[in-house]
Amino acid sequence: MRYLTMLFFLLSIVVQAQVRPVQGVILDEFELPVAEVYVYNTNSQKHVHTLENGSFSLIQNSVGDTLKLRLLGFEPEDIVLNERMLSGATTFKLKSKVFQLDEMVLQQELNPLQTIEKFDNTINPVNSSQELLQRVPGLFIGQHAGGGKAEQIFLRGFDVDHGTDVRITVDGMPVNMVSHAHGQGYADLHFVIPETMDRMEFDKGPYYATQGNFNTAGYIAFQTTDRFEQNKIKVETGDFNTLRTIGLFNWSPKNDNEQFITAIEYMEGDGPFEAPQNFNRLNLFGKYKKVFDTQQFEISASHFKSRWDASGQIPERAVAQGIISRFGAIDATEGGETSRSNVNATFTKYLTANSTFRTQAYVSKYDFLLFSNFTFFLNDPVNGDQIKQYESRNLMGITSTLTNNYVVGGTEIDAKAGFGMRYDAVDDIELSKTLNRKTVLAYEQLGAIDETNIFSFLEAEITRGKFKITPGLRLDYFKNIYEDELAVTYESTAKTETLISPKVRLDYAATSNMNLFFKAGIGFHSNDTRVVVQQNGRETLPKASGADLGLYWKPVPKIFLSSALWILDLEQEFVYVGDEGVVEPSGATRRLGVDFSARYQMNDWLFLDSDFTYTHARSKEAETGEDYIPLAPKVTVAGGLGVDNLNNFSGGIRYRYLGDRAANEDNSIVAKGYFVTDANVSYTFSNITLGVSMDNVFDVEWNETQFATTSRLTNETAPVEEIHFTPGTSRFLKASITYSF
């Protein structure tokens, strides 16, 4: 018996010696790290994904086992483990290749939607920050103030205004502005040069503990590139005196552990309007990244400045009566200017091959000035109703996050915990009545805002077999201070509020190419500081409670399908109307809907995509028939056909449809829908690319934005409520030339 015990002990030592972890780093052909590579041991059936520095650590490996390395856009690699690979860290190489949808295995994907975004980027490259937003399936935008104002956003039955219910970040830095002069959550993405974007992560619903304020309908997280594929200089010109120039420059060798890039963009144009927009914008961007063995540091800086004139929203009756044309103006003195400067730094420490600590800090200087006239001569028959909205803001914040991936028994756990704060100091936030953009007739609001958001979050992705559960919890604390500069004596008021937001996601891998999911959680969007003060801090962090049930499915190798049934309820809230300086109550609402997306890669160069959404949006407190939510999208469809590098030709045709929707609570005024088609083609020879694009190919008359507004014209004795609209661009031809080196 003693000998059997000794034999068993020796055998256990041998087994332990043979079954060992393997550690490594995966690089591309330029020796740059590759993140999110699926590393799978075919014998032990264990798997991991690489971190951002390309590192990984996988347990239970033996000499002779096969490791499969898989990531779309790279040649698959099968590695037979030897003694050397089990004795220390090993470097593995992957080679880039053409994107192949049929190689996508859902079981291997960290986030199928992010992979599909890569598919969309292949067939539909973007040339403006507005187009970046439209990459989210079901998201529509509208511009109604001369090209310089942030776009109006529509998603999941929300008229998001300019960002109230969609959280947007760039490299982790918030885009949405709290307590903004024009509207809560105002998200001006125009400081982004689209060619600097490397990837975009997005999802819908309030189900992510890492995403905080404004994550109700969804979130969008952009990540800038560390290196351009090539240096480029591009010039684009077209109708309506349109001009765009762009320069992209690498300043470091491809295989260097230091990367430094810069980009510059200049745009100008008049638009199709009779009163020229005189629009121009300058964007500057630079980013430096240093990679060490176990840590990395990156810092980016950007600056943008824009100014424009605008024709605003015009009333239907003025066009019908022949007072103005569709591209005319009642008040051609609208417009504005804005600027934003950012510095964003991130330090990442890789504690182990499966553990990371990251700290990010950012600071922004932001200025905003806007002149608008929505009601013309309703309130002031002599001078008109032009208003001025202004603010000067300093924004800063810091976030630290610890992630740890480990295995307990047969259960894999990816845990993430974080803590941070955001501070906004807004000086001279103003709403005033003006004349001809020069004379201030009266101040409606004038003050200073200090707003602090301190937050923490915890999220754990727990995987066992085919099941994955991801519980999450988020804590947010807000402190709002408002100083009323119009008060006779000094008056400063402070209020605080705290909110806990639980979340959970469930995933089931029914097969290697079918994932079922269920998501539920609570999110929120904060209210304007002026609302918080007026309401004494009560009901100023309205909850959004939602749930999704859906699937990702590849019925055949070349087709990817995504669908979801969802519901989202919003609590009673109080909304600060920046255009009027008043607080309006908004009752509880419910939105129910279905989302559907399809992607089809016919061959190496031909791609087809389509997205469909249907939403039923209603107030929960109003009487039936008077419970419509104004401007809530009901039906949207978007998609197209794309060609990528067919005998040096690339291009495509895109369409988008937004159906009719209620413009007021009883649906007596309807915002008409539209169907618009765009097309583009390019040809590359040597290092030159020539391109032509055409927006609104069939030259349809469409309204880009619409509002039910009460206004009065100079020749009218009584006000009229009807649709006021900004016309969509007529047929618009542009040509470009790009030099790569």
C-alpha positions in Angstrom: 0.0 0.0 0.0 2.9 2.3 0.8 4.4 1.7 -2.6 1.0 2.4 -4.3 0.8 5.7 -2.4 4.3 6.7 -3.5 3.5 5.8 -7.1 0.3 7.8 -7.1 2.3 10.8 -5.6 4.9 10.5 -8.3 2.3 10.3 -11.1 0.5 13.4 -9.8 3.8 15.3 -9.9 4.3 14.1 -13.5 0.8 15.2 -14.4 1.2 18.6 -12.8 4.5 19.0 -14.7 2.8 18.2 -17.9 -0.3 20.4 -17.5 0.9 23.9 -17.2 -0.2 27.4 -18.2 0.9 29.0 -21.4 1.6 32.8 -21.5 2.2 34.8 -24.6 1.8 38.0 -26.6 0.2 38.2 -30.1 1.5 40.8 -32.5 0.6 41.7 -36.1 3.1 41.7 -39.0 4.2 45.2 -37.9 4.9 43.9 -34.4 2.0 45.9 -32.9 -0.2 44.2 -30.3 -3.5 42.6 -31.3 -6.4 42.7 -28.8 -9.4 40.4 -28.5 -7.7 37.4 -30.3 -9.6 34.2 -29.4 -7.0 31.7 -28.0 -8.4 28.2 -27.7 -6.8 24.9 -26.6 -8.5 22.1 -28.6 -7.5 19.5 -26.0 -8.4 21.1 -22.7 -11.2 23.2 -24.4 -10.0 26.2 -22.4 -10.0 29.7 -24.0 -9.1 33.3 -23.4 -9.0 36.6 -25.3 -5.9 38.8 -25.5 -5.7 42.1 -23.7 -5.0 45.4 -25.4 -1.3 44.8 -25.2 -1.8 41.5 -27.0 -1.0 39.4 -23.9 -2.8 36.3 -22.6 -2.5 33.5 -20.1 -4.2 30.1 -20.6 -4.4 27.3 -18.0 -4.2 23.5 -18.5 -1.9 23.0 -21.4 0.5 20.1 -22.3 3.2 19.6 -24.8 1.6 18.6 -28.1 -1.7 20.4 -27.5 -2.9 22.7 -30.3 -3.7 26.4 -29.8 -6.1 28.0 -32.2 -5.6 31.8 -32.7 -8.6 33.4 -34.3 -9.6 37.1 -35.1 -11.6 38.3 -38.1 -9.3 40.3 -40.4 -6.3 38.0 -39.7 -5.1 34.7 -41.0 -6.1 31.9 -38.6 -3.1 30.2 -36.9 -2.8 26.7 -35.3 0.1 26.4 -32.9 1.4 23.0 -31.6 2.7 23.6 -28.1 6.3 22.6 -27.3 8.3 22.6 -24.1 9.7 26.1 -24.8 6.3 27.6 -25.1 5.3 26.2 -21.7 8.4 27.4 -20.0 8.1 31.1 -20.6 6.3 33.9 -22.4 6.2 33.4 -26.2 5.5 35.8 -29.0 3.1 34.7 -31.7 2.4 36.5 -35.0 -0.8 37.0 -37.0 -1.0 38.3 -40.6 -3.7 40.6 -41.8 -6.2 39.5 -44.5 -9.5 40.4 -46.1 -12.5 40.5 -43.8 -14.4 37.2 -44.2 -17.8 37.0 -42.5 -18.0 33.3 -43.0 -15.0 32.9 -40.6 -17.0 34.5 -37.8 -17.9 32.0 -35.0 -20.3 33.6 -32.5 -19.0 31.5 -29.6 -15.5 33.1 -30.1 -16.7 36.7 -30.1 -16.4 39.0 -27.1 -19.0 41.3 -28.6 -20.7 40.3 -31.9 -22.0 43.9 -32.5 -18.5 45.3 -32.4 -17.4 42.7 -34.9 -20.3 43.7 -37.2 -19.2 47.3 -36.8 -15.9 46.3 -38.5 -18.0 44.7 -41.3 -19.8 48.0 -41.7 -16.6 50.0 -41.7 -15.2 47.8 -44.5 -18.1 48.6 -46.8 -19.1 52.0 -45.7 -16.2 54.3 -44.8 -17.3 57.6 -43.3 -16.3 61.2 -44.2 -18.0 63.2 -41.4 -18.6 63.0 -37.7 -22.3 62.9 -38.5 -21.9 59.7 -40.5 -20.1 58.1 -37.5 -23.3 58.3 -35.4 -25.3 56.7 -38.2 -23.2 53.6 -38.0 -25.4 52.5 -35.1 -28.2 50.4 -36.5 -31.5 52.2 -36.1 -30.0 55.6 -35.2 -31.0 58.6 -37.3 -29.8 62.2 -37.1 -31.0 65.6 -38.4 -29.2 68.9 -38.7 -31.2 72.1 -38.4 -28.8 74.9 -37.7 -26.3 75.5 -40.5 -24.0 72.5 -40.0 -22.3 73.7 -36.8 -24.9 72.8 -34.2 -24.9 69.2 -32.8 -27.2 66.9 -34.7 -30.7 66.0 -33.4 -30.6 62.2 -32.6 -33.4 59.6 -32.9 -33.0 56.1 -31.4 -35.4 53.5 -30.0 -38.4 55.7 -30.1 -36.6 58.6 -28.6 -36.3 62.1 -30.0 -33.0 62.3 -28.1 -32.8 66.0 -28.9 -29.0 66.5 -29.0 -28.0 63.6 -26.7 -30.2 63.5 -23.6 -30.7 59.7 -23.8 -27.6 58.4 -25.7 -24.2 58.4 -23.9 -21.3 59.2 -26.3 -17.6 59.1 -25.5 -14.3 59.4 -27.4 -11.4 57.5 -25.9 -13.3 57.4 -22.7 -13.8 61.2 -22.6 -17.4 62.3 -22.4 -19.0 64.1 -25.3 -22.4 64.9 -23.7 -22.5 68.2 -21.8 -24.5 68.4 -18.6 -26.6 71.6 -17.9 -25.8 72.9 -21.4 -27.0 76.3 -22.6 -29.0 74.7 -25.4 -30.2 71.4 -23.9 -29.3 68.7 -21.4 -26.8 66.1 -22.7 -25.8 68.2 -25.7 -23.4 66.0 -27.6 -21.3 67.9 -30.2 -19.1 65.3 -32.0 -17.7 67.7 -34.5 -14.3 67.9 -32.8 -13.7 64.3 -34.1 -11.9 63.8 -37.4 -13.6 60.6 -38.7 -10.5 59.2 -40.3 -8.9 59.0 -36.9 -11.4 56.6 -35.6 -10.2 53.0 -35.2 -13.3 51.3 -33.8 -16.7 51.9 -32.3 -18.4 50.0 -29.5 -22.1 50.5 -29.1 -25.2 48.8 -27.6 -28.8 49.8 -26.8 -30.5 49.9 -23.5 -29.3 50.8 -19.9 -27.6 47.5 -19.2 -23.9 48.4 -18.7 -22.4 49.3 -15.3 -19.4 51.0 -17.0 -21.7 53.4 -18.8 -23.3 56.1 -16.6 -25.2 59.3 -17.2 -27.3 59.5 -20.4 -27.1 55.7 -21.0 -30.9 55.0 -21.4 -31.6 54.4 -25.1 -28.0 53.3 -25.6 -24.3 54.2 -25.6 -21.6 54.8 -28.3 -17.9 54.6 -27.4 -15.5 55.7 -30.1 -11.8 54.7 -29.9 -9.1 56.6 -32.0 -6.4 54.8 -33.8 -2.8 54.5 -32.7 -1.5 54.5 -36.2 -2.8 55.2 -39.7 -2.4 52.6 -42.4 -0.7 55.2 -44.6 0.0 58.9 -44.5 -2.7 60.6 -46.5 -3.6 64.0 -48.0 -7.1 64.4 -49.3 -9.0 67.2 -51.0 -12.8 67.1 -51.6 -14.9 69.6 -53.3 -18.5 69.8 -54.5 -21.8 71.6 -54.9 -22.8 74.6 -52.7 -19.1 75.8 -52.4 -18.2 72.7 -50.4 -14.6 72.1 -49.6 -12.9 69.6 -47.3 -9.2 69.0 -46.8 -7.7 66.3 -44.6 -4.1 65.3 -43.7 -3.1 62.2 -41.7 0.5 61.7 -40.7 2.5 58.9 -38.9 5.7 60.1 -37.3 7.0 56.8 -36.0 8.2 53.5 -37.7 5.5 50.8 -38.0 7.3 48.3 -35.7 8.3 50.9 -33.0 7.0 50.7 -29.4 6.4 54.4 -29.7 3.6 55.8 -32.0 2.9 59.4 -32.7 0.3 60.6 -35.1 -1.2 63.9 -36.1 -4.3 64.9 -38.2 -5.7 68.1 -39.5 -9.1 68.8 -41.1 -10.6 72.0 -42.6 -14.2 72.3 -44.0 -16.3 75.0 -45.5 -19.6 75.3 -47.4 -22.7 77.3 -48.0 -25.3 74.5 -48.2 -28.3 74.6 -50.5 -29.9 77.6 -48.8 -30.6 81.0 -50.4 -28.9 82.7 -47.4 -25.4 81.1 -47.5 -24.4 79.2 -44.4 -20.8 80.6 -44.5 -19.9 77.5 -42.6 -16.3 76.6 -41.7 -14.6 74.3 -39.3 -11.0 73.6 -38.3 -9.9 70.4 -36.5 -6.5 69.5 -35.1 -5.6 66.1 -33.5 -2.4 64.5 -32.1 -1.8 61.3 -30.2 1.3 59.8 -28.7 1.5 56.2 -27.3 4.4 54.5 -25.6 4.3 50.7 -25.0 6.5 49.0 -22.4 6.6 45.3 -21.4 4.0 45.6 -18.7 2.6 49.1 -19.1 1.6 51.7 -21.6 1.0 55.4 -21.7 -0.9 57.5 -24.2 -1.9 61.1 -24.4 -3.9 62.9 -27.0 -4.8 66.5 -27.7 -7.3 68.1 -30.0 -8.8 71.4 -30.9 -11.7 72.4 -33.0 -13.4 75.7 -33.9 -16.5 76.3 -36.0 -18.7 79.2 -37.1 -21.8 79.3 -39.3 -25.0 81.1 -40.3 -28.3 79.4 -40.5 -31.8 79.7 -42.0 -33.4 77.7 -39.1 -36.7 76.0 -39.2 -39.3 77.5 -41.5 -43.1 77.2 -41.3 -44.9 75.2 -44.0 -47.4 78.0 -44.6 -44.7 80.4 -45.6 -43.6 78.0 -48.4 -47.2 77.2 -49.4 -48.1 80.9 -49.7 -45.0 81.7 -51.7 -43.5 84.0 -49.1 -40.2 82.0 -49.3 -38.9 78.9 -51.1 -38.1 75.6 -49.4 -34.5 76.9 -49.0 -35.5 80.4 -47.9 -35.5 81.9 -44.4 -37.8 84.0 -42.2 -34.8 85.1 -40.1 -31.5 84.7 -41.9 -29.5 86.1 -38.9 -29.4 82.8 -37.0 -26.1 81.0 -36.5 -23.3 80.6 -34.1 -19.8 79.6 -33.2 -18.3 77.0 -30.9 -14.9 75.6 -30.0 -13.5 72.8 -27.9 -9.9 71.9 -26.8 -9.1 68.5 -25.1 -6.2 66.8 -23.4 -6.8 63.2 -22.6 -4.2 60.9 -20.9 -4.3 57.2 -20.0 -1.9 55.0 -18.1 -2.3 51.3 -18.2 -0.5 48.8 -16.0 -0.7 45.1 -16.9 -0.4 43.5 -13.4 -0.5 40.0 -14.8 -1.3 38.5 -18.2 -5.0 38.5 -17.1 -5.1 41.6 -14.8 -5.1 45.3 -15.8 -5.2 48.6 -13.9 -6.0 51.7 -15.9 -6.3 55.3 -15.0 -7.6 58.0 -17.3 -7.6 61.8 -16.8 -9.0 64.4 -19.2 -9.6 68.2 -19.3 -11.6 70.2 -21.8 -12.2 73.9 -22.5 -15.5 74.5 -24.3 -17.2 77.6 -25.6 -20.7 77.8 -27.2 -22.7 80.6 -28.8 -26.0 80.1 -30.7 -28.6 82.5 -32.1 -32.0 81.1 -32.9 -35.5 82.2 -33.8 -38.2 79.6 -33.6 -41.4 81.7 -33.2 -40.4 84.8 -35.4 -42.8 87.6 -34.2 -45.0 85.7 -31.7 -43.6 87.3 -28.5 -42.1 90.5 -29.8 -44.0 91.9 -32.9 -41.5 94.7 -33.3 -38.0 93.2 -32.8 -38.8 89.6 -33.3 -38.1 86.6 -31.1 -34.4 85.9 -31.7 -32.6 84.4 -28.7 -29.0 84.0 -27.7 -27.6 81.0 -25.8 -24.0 81.2 -24.5 -21.7 79.3 -22.2 -18.0 79.0 -21.3 -17.1 75.7 -19.7 -14.2 73.9 -18.1 -14.6 70.1 -17.9 -12.4 67.7 -16.2 -12.5 64.1 -14.9 -10.7 61.0 -13.9 -11.5 57.3 -13.9 -9.6 54.3 -12.6 -10.6 50.7 -13.5 -9.3 47.4 -12.4 -10.0 44.3 -14.5 -9.2 40.7 -13.5 -9.8 37.5 -15.5 -9.5 34.3 -13.5 -10.9 30.7 -13.3 -12.5 29.1 -10.2 -13.1 25.4 -10.7 -14.6 25.3 -14.2 -16.1 28.8 -14.0 -14.4 31.7 -15.8 -14.8 35.1 -14.2 -14.0 38.5 -15.8 -14.4 41.1 -13.1 -14.3 44.9 -13.5 -14.4 47.5 -10.8 -14.0 51.3 -11.2 -14.2 54.6 -9.5 -14.2 58.2 -10.9 -15.5 61.7 -11.0 -16.5 64.4 -13.4 -16.6 68.1 -12.7 -18.2 70.8 -14.9 -17.7 74.5 -14.2 -19.8 76.6 -16.5 -19.4 80.4 -16.4 -21.9 83.0 -17.7 -24.4 80.5 -18.9 -26.9 82.7 -20.7 -30.3 82.9 -22.3 -31.2 86.3 -23.6 -33.4 88.1 -26.2 -31.4 89.7 -28.9 -31.8 91.7 -32.1 -29.8 90.9 -35.2 -27.1 89.0 -33.2 -25.8 92.3 -31.9 -28.1 93.9 -29.3 -29.2 92.2 -26.1 -32.8 93.3 -25.4 -33.2 91.4 -22.2 -31.6 88.6 -20.1 -33.9 85.7 -19.4 -31.3 83.6 -17.6 -27.7 84.3 -16.5 -25.7 82.4 -14.0 -22.9 80.0 -13.2 -23.0 76.2 -12.7 -20.8 73.8 -10.8 -21.8 70.2 -11.2 -19.9 67.2 -9.8 -20.6 63.5 -10.5 -18.8 60.9 -8.4 -19.4 57.3 -9.4 -18.3 53.7 -8.9 -19.2 50.5 -10.6 -18.7 46.8 -10.4 -19.4 44.2 -13.1 -18.5 40.5 -13.3 -18.9 38.3 -16.4 -19.3 34.7 -15.2 -19.0 31.9 -17.8 -19.7 28.3 -17.2 -20.2 26.0 -20.2 -22.7 27.6 -22.6 -24.1 30.0 -20.0 -22.8 33.5 -19.2 -24.3 35.8 -16.6 -23.1 39.4 -16.1 -24.4 41.2 -13.0 -23.5 44.8 -12.5 -24.0 47.6 -10.0 -23.4 51.3 -10.4 -23.5 54.1 -7.8 -23.7 57.8 -8.8 -23.6 60.8 -6.6 -24.4 64.3 -7.9 -23.8 67.7 -6.4 -25.4 70.7 -8.3 -24.7 74.3 -7.5 -26.3 77.3 -9.3 -25.4 81.0 -8.9 -28.1 83.3 -10.2 -26.3 86.4 -11.6 -29.6 88.2 -12.2 -30.6 88.1 -8.5 -30.4 91.4 -6.7 -28.3 89.9 -3.9 -25.8 87.0 -4.1 -27.7 83.8 -4.5 -26.1 80.3 -4.7 -28.0 77.1 -4.1 -26.6 73.5 -3.8 -28.4 70.2 -4.0 -27.3 66.6 -3.9 -28.7 63.3 -4.9 -27.6 59.6 -5.2 -28.7 56.8 -7.4 -28.0 53.0 -7.4 -28.4 51.3 -10.7 -28.5 47.4 -10.9 -28.0 45.6 -14.2 -27.8 42.0 -15.4 -27.2 40.3 -18.7 -27.7 36.6 -19.5 -26.2 34.8 -22.6 -26.7 31.3 -23.8 -24.6 29.8 -26.6 -27.3 27.5 -28.1 -24.8 26.5 -30.8 -21.5 27.7 -32.0 -23.4 30.1 -34.3 -26.4 31.0 -32.3 -26.4 33.1 -29.1 -29.5 33.9 -27.1 -29.5 36.9 -24.7 -31.6 38.6 -22.1 -30.7 42.0 -20.6 -32.4 44.0 -17.8 -31.4 47.0 -15.9 -31.9 50.5 -14.7 -30.2 53.6 -16.1 -30.7 57.3 -16.0 -30.1 60.7 -17.4 -29.4 63.6 -15.0 -31.4 66.8 -15.2 -30.1 70.3 -15.7 -28.7 71.9 -12.5 -31.3 74.7 -12.8 -34.0 72.0 -12.7 -32.4 70.4 -9.7 -32.3 73.7 -7.8 -35.8 74.6 -8.7 -37.2 71.2 -7.7 -35.1 71.1 -4.5 -33.3 68.0 -5.6 -36.5 65.9 -5.9 -37.1 63.6 -8.9 -34.1 65.0 -10.7 -32.4 61.6 -11.5 -35.3 59.9 -13.4 -34.8 56.2 -13.8 -35.0 54.3 -17.1 -36.0 50.6 -16.5 -35.6 48.3 -19.5 -35.3 44.7 -20.8 -34.1 43.1 -24.0 -34.7 39.6 -25.3 -33.0 38.6 -28.5 -30.5 36.6 -30.5 -27.4 36.7 -32.7 -27.5 34.0 -35.4 -25.5 32.8 -38.4 -28.0 30.5 -40.3 -25.4 30.1 -43.0 -21.7 31.1 -42.9 -22.0 34.2 -45.0 -25.0 35.7 -43.2 -25.3 37.3 -39.7 -28.6 38.2 -38.2 -29.4 40.1 -35.0 -32.8 40.7 -33.5 -34.3 41.9 -30.2 -37.6 42.6 -28.6 -37.4 45.3 -26.0 -39.2 47.6 -23.5 -38.1 50.8 -21.8 -40.0 52.8 -19.1 -39.0 56.3 -18.0 -40.1 57.8 -14.7 -41.7 61.2 -14.2 -39.1 63.9 -14.8 -38.6 67.7 -15.0 -37.0 69.1 -18.1 -35.2 72.4 -18.5 -36.2 73.9 -21.8 -33.0 75.8 -22.8 -34.8 77.8 -25.6 -37.3 79.3 -23.2 -35.5 79.1 -19.8 -38.4 77.3 -18.1 -39.0 74.0 -16.4 -41.6 71.6 -17.9 -42.9 68.4 -16.3 -42.7 65.3 -18.5 -44.8 62.3 -17.4 -43.9 58.7 -17.3 -43.4 57.0 -20.7 -43.2 53.5 -22.1 -41.5 52.4 -25.3 -41.9 48.9 -26.9 -40.1 47.8 -30.0 -38.3 45.3 -32.2 -34.9 45.7 -33.8 -33.6 43.6 -36.7 -30.3 43.7 -38.5 -28.8 41.5 -41.3 -25.3 41.4 -42.9 -24.5 39.3 -45.9 -21.1 38.9 -47.5 -21.7 37.5 -51.0 -18.0 37.1 -51.8 -14.6 38.8 -51.1 -15.8 42.2 -52.5 -19.6 42.3 -52.4 -21.5 43.2 -49.2 -25.2 43.7 -48.3 -26.6 45.1 -45.1 -30.0 46.2 -43.8 -31.4 47.4 -40.4 -35.1 47.7 -39.4 -36.7 49.0 -36.3 -40.3 49.4 -35.1 -41.3 51.3 -32.0 -44.5 51.9 -30.1 -43.9 55.0 -27.9 -46.6 56.4 -25.6 -47.1 58.4 -22.4 -48.3 56.3 -19.5 -50.3 59.0 -17.9 -52.2 60.7 -20.7 -55.6 59.7 -22.2 -55.6 57.3 -25.1 -55.4 59.3 -28.3 -53.6 62.1 -26.5 -50.6 60.0 -25.4 -48.3 60.2 -28.4 -44.7 61.2 -27.8 -43.8 64.0 -30.2 -41.3 63.1 -32.9 -40.7 59.6 -31.5 -39.7 57.4 -34.6 -42.0 54.6 -35.4 -40.5 52.8 -38.4 -36.9 53.1 -39.6 -35.1 51.2 -42.3 -31.5 51.7 -43.5 -29.0 49.7 -45.5 -27.2 49.3 -48.8 -24.9 47.4 -51.1 -21.1 47.8 -50.9 -18.2 46.9 -53.1 -14.7 46.7 -51.6 -11.7 46.6 -53.9 -13.0 45.0 -57.1 -10.2 45.6 -59.6 -9.3 48.7 -57.6 -12.9 50.0 -57.6 -14.8 50.5 -54.3 -18.2 52.1 -53.7 -21.7 51.5 -52.8 -25.3 52.7 -52.7 -27.0 53.5 -49.3 -30.6 54.2 -48.4 -32.5 55.3 -45.3 -36.2 55.6 -44.6 -37.8 57.3 -41.6 -41.6 56.8 -41.5 -44.3 59.3 -40.6 -44.5 60.1 -36.9 -46.6 62.2 -34.6 -45.4 65.8 -34.1 -47.7 66.5 -31.2 -49.5 64.6 -28.4 -52.8 63.9 -30.2 -51.2 63.1 -33.6 -53.2 65.9 -35.3 -49.9 67.3 -36.7 -47.7 64.7 -38.5 -44.0 64.9 -39.3 -43.8 63.4 -42.7 -41.3 60.6 -43.4 -38.7 60.4 -46.1 -36.7 57.9 -48.3 -33.2 59.1 -49.4 -30.6 57.4 -51.4 -26.8 58.1 -51.6 -24.1 56.6 -53.7 -20.3 56.7 -54.0 -17.5 55.2 -56.1 -13.7 55.4 -55.9 -10.8 54.1 -58.0 -7.3 53.5 -56.7 -4.2 53.4 -58.9 -0.7 53.4 -57.4 -0.9 55.8 -54.5 -3.8 57.9 -55.8 -7.5 57.4 -55.1 -10.1 59.3 -57.1 -13.6 59.4 -55.6 -17.1 60.7 -56.5 -20.2 60.7 -54.2 -23.7 61.8 -54.7 -26.1 62.5 -51.8 -29.9 62.3 -52.5 -29.4 60.6 -55.9 -33.1 60.9 -56.9 -33.3 64.6 -55.8 -36.3 64.0 -53.5 -37.9 66.7 -51.4 -37.5 65.7 -47.8 -37.5 67.4 -44.5 -34.4 66.7 -42.4 -35.9 68.0 -39.1 -39.5 68.9 -38.2 -41.2 70.4 -35.2 -44.8 71.3 -34.3 -44.3 75.0 -33.4 -46.6 77.9 -32.7 -45.3 81.0 -34.5 -46.4 84.3 -36.0 -45.2 86.0 -39.2 -45.2 89.8 -39.6 -48.3 89.8 -41.8 -50.4 87.6 -39.4 -52.7 88.8 -36.6 -52.9 85.5 -34.8 -50.4 82.7 -34.1 -50.4 79.4 -36.0 -49.3 76.0 -34.8 -48.0 73.7 -37.6 -44.9 71.9 -38.9 -41.7 74.0 -39.0 -39.0 72.2 -40.9 -35.4 72.3 -42.1 -35.3 71.0 -45.7 -33.0 68.1 -46.5 -30.2 68.7 -49.0 -31.1 68.4 -52.6 -29.0 66.4 -55.0 -25.4 67.0 -53.9 -22.3 66.0 -55.9 -18.8 65.8 -54.5 -15.4 64.7 -56.0 -12.2 63.9 -54.1 -8.6 63.0 -54.7 -6.4 61.3 -52.1 -2.6 60.9 -52.1 -1.2 58.1 -49.9 2.4 57.7 -49.0 
